[in-house]
Amino acid sequence: MRIALALAVLLSAGAADARTVILNANGYTLDDIGRLAKFSGLIVGDDGRVERLLKPGEKADGDVVDAGGRTLLPGLIDAHGHVMGLGFLALQIDLSDTTSIDQALAKIASYAAANPDRKWIVGGGWNQVSWGLDRFPTAEELDIAVADRPVWLSRVDGHAGWANAAALKASGITAKTPDPAGGRIERDANGKPTGVLVDTAMALVEKKVPPPTAAENAAALETALQIMASVGLTGVHDAGIDPATWVLYEQFAQDGKLTARISAMAGGADALRAIAPKGPTGWLFEDRLALNTVKLLADGALGSRGAAMLEPYSDDPENTGLMIIEGAKLRNVIAAASMRGFQVNVHAIGDKANREVLNAFADIQKMGQPLVRPSIEHAQILAPDDIGRFAKLGIIASIQPTHATSDKAMAEDRVGPERIKGGYAWKSLVNSGARIAGGSDFPVEPANPFYGLHAAVTRQDRDGQPPKGWYANEALTLQQAFAAFTTGAAYAGQQERSVGTLTPGKWADFILVDGDIFKMPAGDIWKVKVLETWLAGKRVYMRD
């Protein structure tokens, strides 16, 4: 199906130009205390905010839009995505759909042949697990596809990269190159680099990749915004940006081209100082853009065995993963950012990393320093004793439901049958009283939030596997999942007073979809298509 954005005039910044009345809708929203409410229409004031919801049969004056009985929902918010990564992957080589290394190599070779002027071939999305490999791919294999220029391809989780021989040479990586702190160069029995670099070691190659031009950056952002609008995302928490990206976001906001609200997280302490030296920006440009948060990396990812574990990996007994920041350094960064009023969100996947981050937050609190809505991003593998600490310490668990249904092919192999009981433990977190926020980690996973809603309530992939759900005892109810992608994400972005529900006074961010998620079989939720997306009472997307 062709997808088209609404006319450019509809994308301009600012609120609706006149009072708009949406009628004949099958509307759902959570109210301000979390109850599911139904309505048949809503009035959008000329300020772009909800005036009030309408009951069946009610009318109002204004520019009337007939919803045609379609389901209307609040705009969905992704609490953990990578906006520029989404745009660039759509414009570069994307291996996420490949199911074998031979298929991937053929796609790489085809892309290189079609782009003879590119000095480097870059992209990502590969996953050796999806290829049926019990090892990482090698530079020798990549040389089969392209040997005449450097190739650098990030793994689907963004925590490992695959280089060909030319890329290793351009980066000066040899058998004598030491592993950097928090990273690993994969090597053969003789110590020779095999072509894959994990976590901080990726920087050895990335610093040699030619930076994108200003035009390429703008094209990537435009593409990402189009994709997000087409799947019903009206907001995203961008999990780690650099100063140049912030400048680009500001320019798009000034030009009226931000069709989603971006809560940007500075990618580390240095980026935070450069972007916001005077403190949190607050929400700017009619609540379209903010930088109130810093994101830190405690460890790597499970698929590349970089997640830091308390005990060795079940399928790699010599390996406990990688801690990227810990101890006094982690505590100092959290304390310094918190003292300046910033929210601190820390990536932690392994049980060791999660415990270390929980301990660090607890230590800062014991010092008497208040924390601003601290979050653990992913909270993926948790020791059972640590699950209850999220609520006790007031830590948000920012989860990505599709990670579970993608990782089920390897997760239990990595951690074994006992530790997996604390993995992707969403129901246990909710039952303990923890706040959760829902996201996707796009482009690691597809940006479509209906995939996330489906995975959260079924614990199945989009082929319906496994039939009874993967550790289905940790599934969420639909209302809990819906809250994670609306009110939970709004709270995590310090924006619950402005978005997340369609209650009076909040921005009229909403979507029209082709199915009623609250009545259809749960297994069909992922099939829902977004027909229209509205931001601040303006239509920013219409499916053609």
N, C-alpha and C positions, 0 to 999 in steps of 0.2 A: 504494500500500500504506500502510495506517495505521501510524504509528510511535508507540509508547508507551514512556514511561520506566518503569522498575521502580518498585515501591511506595516511598513516601518513607522507610520504615524502612530500605530497602536503600541509601539515599543518605547515611545518617548517617556522620559521620567515625569514624575508628578502624579497627582491623583486624578481620578476621573473628572472629566470636564463638566459633567452634569449628573444630576441624580439618576441613578440606574436602578431599575426594578427587575429582579429575576423572578419569574413566575413559573408555575407548573413544574417544579423541581421535586425530585425524590431526595430530599436533603438530610444529611446526617452531620452532626458535630458533637464533640464533647462539650459539656458546659464548664463553667469555671470551677466546679468541684469534681469534675471527672466523670459525670454521668453522661450516657449517650442520649442525645436529644434528636428528635426528628422535626423537620419543618418542610414547608412546600414552596418557600420563596424567601428572598431577602431584599432589603433596600440598601443600596450603596449610596452614601452621601457624596456630595461633590468634592469632599475631601478624601475620597477613596476608602473610607472606613464604613464598617457595617453600622447602619442606623438601627435596624431591628430585623428579626426573623418574622416570617409570615406563616400563619396557620392556613390550612386548606380553605379556599374560598375568599381569603382576604385579598384586597387589591390596594394599589397605591399609585399616586401620580409620579410620573417620570418617564424616562426612556425605557420602555418595556422590552425585555428579552425573554422570549418563551423558551424554557429549558426542554420542552417537549417530553416531559416525564422522565428525563434522564437523571441519573444519580449525581448529586452534587456533594462534594466533600471539601473540607479545608485543604488548602495546598499542603502537600507533604514536604517534610523537611528531612534531609539526609544529615545526620549528626556527625558523619565522618566520611568525607570524600576528598578527592584531589582534582580540582577543577581543571588546572592546566594539563595535568596528566591525561585526563579524559579527552580533552581537545586534541592534544598531540598524538595520542594513540589512534584517534580516528583519522588523523592526517598522515601518520607514518605506517610502518609495517606492524600489523596486529596478528599475533600468533595464537590468540586465545581460542580460536575455533579449530586449531589443528589437533589431531588425535594420534599422530605418530611423528617420529622425528623425520622420517622420509617426506611426509607431507609438509612439515615445517620447512625443511631444506628446499623443497620445490618452490614453496611460496616465497622464501627469501631470495632464491635465484631469480624468480620471475620479477620480483620487485626491483632487484638490483638492475636487471636488464632494462626495465622500463624507466629507470632513473639513472642514466649513465653519468649525469653531471654532479650527482651528490658525492662529495668527497668521503663522507662516512655514511654507512647504512645504519640507521638507528630505529629502534622500536621496542617491542616487548610482548608480554602476554604468554610466554612459553611456560609449560609446566610438565616436567619430566614424568610426574605421576600420571597425568592424562595420556602420556605417550606409552605407558606401560613399561617405563624404564625404572630399574631399581638403582640408578646412578644418575649423576649429572651428565649432560652432554659435553662434548669436548671441542676444543679449537680445531682439531683435525677434522671433525665432522662438519663444522661450520665452514671450513676452507673448501669443502666439496661444493658448497653453494656459491661462495664469494671468496676469492683469494687475492684479488687485485687491489683491494682497498680495505680499510678497517670496517669491521662490523661490531656493533655493541647492542645487545638486546637484553632488557631487564626481564627477570622472572616475573610471573604473574603477581607475586606478593610484593614486588619492589624491593626485596631484601637480598637479591642475588642478581648477578649479570653474567652474560655469556659473551665472550670475546673470541674473535678469530685470531690467527697468528699475527696478522697485520696490526690489529688493535693492541695486542700484547706488546708487539715491538714498538709501536708508536708511543706506548705508555711507559716503556722502559722496564717492563716486568720480566724478570728472569728468575732462575732458581735461587739466586742470591737475594732477591727482594724479600725482606722480612714481612710477616703478617703485621698489619697495624693493630693497635689496641682496639678491641671491639669488632675485629674483622678477621677474615680468613681467606687465603688464596688456596684454592683446591690444587693439590699436587699429586703426581704419580709416585710410584715407589722410590724413584730416584730424586724426588724433590722438584721435578720440573712442573711448572704451572700447566694445568690441563685446560684452562680456558674459562673457568667459572670463578667469580670472586663474590664473597659473601659479606653483606653489611658494610662496615666502614671501608673494607678493601675495594669496594666499588668505586670509591673516589679516585683511586689510582688511574682508572680509565676515564671516568666522567670528566675529570679536569682537562682532558685532552680533546674531548668531543667539541667541535665548533659550536659556539652558542647560537641559538636561533636568532634570526633577525627580528627587528621590531614588527615587521609585517607578519612574520610567521607567528610571533607571540599573539598578535591581535587576532589572526585567523584561528588560532587554537582556542582562544577565549570565546570568540563568536561561535565556534563549532560546539564547544562545551555547553554554552548557554542554550543553544538550539536543542541539543540532546536532552538537557535537563527539562526544558519546557515541554518537550514532546512526551515525557514520561510522568509529568505531573509534579515535578519538584519546583516549589517556589522558594526554597531556602536550602542552604548547604553550609556546613561547617567545614571550611577548607583546612585540612589537617597538615599544615606546615608550609608556609610560603616564605619567599625571600623578598628583600626590599624592592627589587625591580618589578616583581609581580604586584606588590601593593600599589606601586605607581600606576601600573596598567589598570588595576581595578578602579583606582581613583579617577583615572581619565575616562573609563567607560561610564562610571557613575555620573561624572560631570556632563558627559555627552548624552545622558539619558538612555544608555544602552545596556544597563544591568537589568536583565529580566528575571533575576532571582536575587534573594537577599543572601549576602555572603558574610558569614561570621568567620573571619580569617584568623588562623592561629599562626603566630610567628614561628618559623622553623628553628627554634633554639634561641639561646640567650643572646647571641650576637645579632641575629636578625631582629630580635625584640628591641634591642637598644637602637638599632638603625632606623626601624620603622616608627617606633613610638617612644622617643626619648623622654617625653613629658608625661607619660602614663597612658592608661587606656584611652582609646579614642572615643569611646561611647558609640552609639549608633548614629551614623551620618547619612546624608542624602535621603531624607525621608525613610530612614531605617533600612536602607539598601546595603550598607557596608559598615563593618566594624572590625577593629582589631583590639580585643579586650583580653586576649588569651595567648599564652605561649605553649608550644607543644615540645615535649622532650621525648627522646627514645631511650627506653631502659634496656631493650633487648631486640633480637631479630624476630624471625618468623618460624613457624612450625615446619612448613614444607621444606625449607632449606636447612632445617635443624640448627637455626640460629637462635630460637627461643630459649631463654635461660631456664633450666630445669633444676629442681632440688636434687634429683637423682639422674643418672645417665639415661640417655634415650634407650628405649627398649630395643630399637633396631640399630643402635650404634653405641655399644656399651662403653666406648672410650670418650664419648662426647656428652657434655652437659649444656651445650649452647654457649651463647655469648652475651655477657652484660656490656652494654654500651656506656651507660652512666650509672653510678651507684655510690654508696657510701657518703662521705662528706661532700663530695662534689654535687651529687644529686640534692642533698639537703640544702646546700648553700644556694643553688640555683632556685629551688622552690621558695626558700625563705626570701631571697632578694626580690623575686618577681611578686610574691604575695605582699611584701611590704609596700610595693609600689601600686598595689591594687589590682594586679593582673590575676586572672584565672590561670591555673596550671593544669594542663592535660598531659598525661604521660602514657605513651605507648608501652604496654606490657602484655606479653602473650604467654610466656612460660610461668609455671607456678613459682619459681624462684624470683623472677622479675616482679610478678604481682605482689609477692610478699615483701620484697624490698621496697616497692613503691608505697604500699600500705604502711610499712614501718616508717618510711620517711615522712609521709603525711602526718602520721601519729606523733612523731618526734617534733615536727614543726608546731603542731597544736599544743604539745606539752610545754613548749617554750613560750606559749601565750600569744603566738602570731596567728591571727585569724586567716583562714583560707577562703578564697572566693570560688565557691562551687567547683572544687577540684574534681577531676575526672580521670579514670583509668580507661584509656582507649584500647578496646578489644576485650580485656579481662577474660582471656580465652581459656586458659587452663589454670584452675584454681585448686589449691589444697583445700580440702573440706573445712578445715578450721578457719580459713580466711574468708569464706563466703559471707558470714555474718558481720565481718568487720566493715564492709562497705556502708551499711546502714549506720552502724555505731559511729563511724568516723565522718559520716556525711559525704561519702565519695560516690559520685555518679559512675555507673557502669555503662560505658558507651559500647554497644554491641552491634555486630553486623550479622544478622541471621543467615544470610546466604553463605557465609563462611562455613557454617556447620555442614550444610548440604553439599558444598564443594569439597570440604576437607575430609568427609567421612571415609573416603577411599584410602586415606593414609593416616588419619589422626590417631586411631587406636594402635596402628603399627608403631607410631612414634613413641607413644606414652604407655601403652599396655592397658589391660582391661580394668585395673584398679584406678589408675590416675585419670582415665577418661571419664570416670564418674563425676569428676569436678570440672569437666570440659564443657564449654558452651552451655553453662548451667543457668539459663535465663530464668526458669521457673523458680529455682532455688533462690536466686538473687531477689526476685520479686517477693517471694514468700518471706524472705528475711527482712523486708522493709526497705530494700535498696531502691533508689531511683535509677531507672534505665532510660537510655536514649537510643533510638534506632538509626542505623545507617547501613552503608553498603561497602565502604572503602573503595568506591569506584576510582580508577578503572580496573582495580584488582578483580572486582565483581561487576556485573552490569549495573548501570545507574538506576534501573527501573525499580522504584520502591515497592511495586506490587509483587515483585519477586521476593523481596524481603518479608513482606506481610505473609506471603504463602509459606516461605520457609519457616517463619516463626511459629505458625500455628499447626503445620503438618510435620515438620522435621523431615520432609521429603524433598528430593530434587524435582526438577520439572518434568521428569519421566515417571514420577510417582513412586520412586524407589527410596528406601525400602517400603514395601506395602504398608507396614504398620508404623512407619516413622523410625528415624534413627535416634535411639534413646528418647522416645516420645514422652517420657515422664517429665522432660524439661521443656516441652512445648508451652507456648503462651496461649491464652485465649485470644480471640480476634480483637476484643476490645483492648486488651493489654498491648497487643502488637500495634494497633491503631494509635493508641496513646503514645507509644514509643516514637512513632514517626510524626507526631503532631505536638502534643503538650510536653512530652518528655524531651524531645529535641529542642523545643522552644525554651524550656527551662535551662537546658544545658548551654544554650546560646545567649542566656541573659535577656530573653526577649518574650517572656511569657505574657507580659502586659500588652504586647502588640500583635502577636501572631499565635498560631497553634489551635485556636478555636474560632468559630464564626459568631462570636458573641459581640453585642453592641460596643462600639468604641475601638475595636481591633481592626487592623487592615483587612480589606476584603480580598484576601488571597484565597482562591478556590479553584476547583477543577470540576469539569463535567466528564463523566466516564460512561462506558457503554454497558456496565453491569452493576448490580447491587451486591457488593461484597458481603453484606450482612445477611443475605438470603441465599446466595449461591453456594454450591458445595465448596468446601475449603480448598480442595484440590484444583479448583478452577480459578482461584484468585489471581494467579500469575498471568492468566490470559487477558485480564482486563486491559482495555485500550483507553487512553486518554483522548478525549475529543476536543476539549478546550482547556486552556490554562489562563487564569486571570490573576493579575498582581495589582493590588491597590485599586481594584475596580476597573481595570483595563484588561482587555483580552490581549495576551501576548503570544498566544499560540492557538491555531485551529488546525485540526486534522483535515486534510483535503481528501 
